[in-house]
């Protein structure tokens, strides 16, 4: 695993997908939503803004 595996924005999920895998002999399906999470973006910005270590 290298840096490009963590930040590969060109190959991100762009539409809703269903991922299926087998765990302990059972089939597990998960729904992945392919949209930008604005709420996470805003809270990450406020966390960095109000954290004492990051103030300029």
C-alpha positions as CSV (number, residue, x, y, z in Angstrom):
1,X,0.0,0.0,0.0
2,X,1.4,3.4,-0.9
3,X,0.2,7.0,-0.8
4,X,-1.8,6.8,-4.1
5,X,-4.0,4.0,-2.6
6,X,-5.1,6.4,0.2
7,X,-5.8,9.4,-2.0
8,X,-7.0,8.0,-5.4
9,X,-9.6,10.6,-6.1
10,X,-9.8,9.7,-9.8
11,X,-11.2,6.2,-9.1
12,X,-13.5,7.1,-6.2
13,X,-17.1,5.8,-6.0
14,X,-19.2,8.2,-8.2
15,X,-22.6,6.4,-8.1
16,X,-24.4,4.2,-5.6
17,X,-23.1,0.7,-5.5
18,X,-23.8,-2.6,-3.7
19,X,-20.7,-4.4,-2.4
20,X,-21.1,-8.1,-1.7
21,X,-18.6,-10.4,0.1
22,X,-18.6,-13.7,1.9
23,X,-17.8,-13.7,5.7
24,X,-17.7,-17.0,7.7
25,X,-19.8,-18.7,5.0
26,X,-22.5,-16.0,4.9
27,X,-23.0,-13.5,2.1
28,X,-22.9,-9.9,3.3
29,X,-24.1,-7.0,1.1
30,X,-23.5,-3.3,1.9
31,X,-24.8,-0.3,0.1
32,X,-22.2,2.5,-0.7
33,X,-23.5,5.9,-1.5
34,X,-21.5,7.8,-4.1
35,X,-21.9,11.4,-3.1
36,X,-19.8,14.0,-1.4
37,X,-20.4,14.3,2.3
38,X,-20.7,18.0,3.0
39,X,-21.5,17.5,6.7
40,X,-18.2,15.7,7.2
41,X,-16.4,18.5,5.3
42,X,-17.9,21.2,7.4
43,X,-17.3,19.5,10.8
44,X,-13.7,18.8,9.8
45,X,-13.2,22.4,8.9
46,X,-14.6,23.5,12.3
47,X,-12.5,21.0,14.2
48,X,-9.3,22.3,12.7
49,X,-10.5,25.9,13.2
50,X,-11.3,25.6,16.9
51,X,-8.5,23.1,17.9
52,X,-5.8,24.8,19.9
53,X,-2.9,23.1,18.1
54,X,-3.9,24.5,14.7
55,X,-4.4,28.2,15.5
56,X,-2.2,30.6,13.6
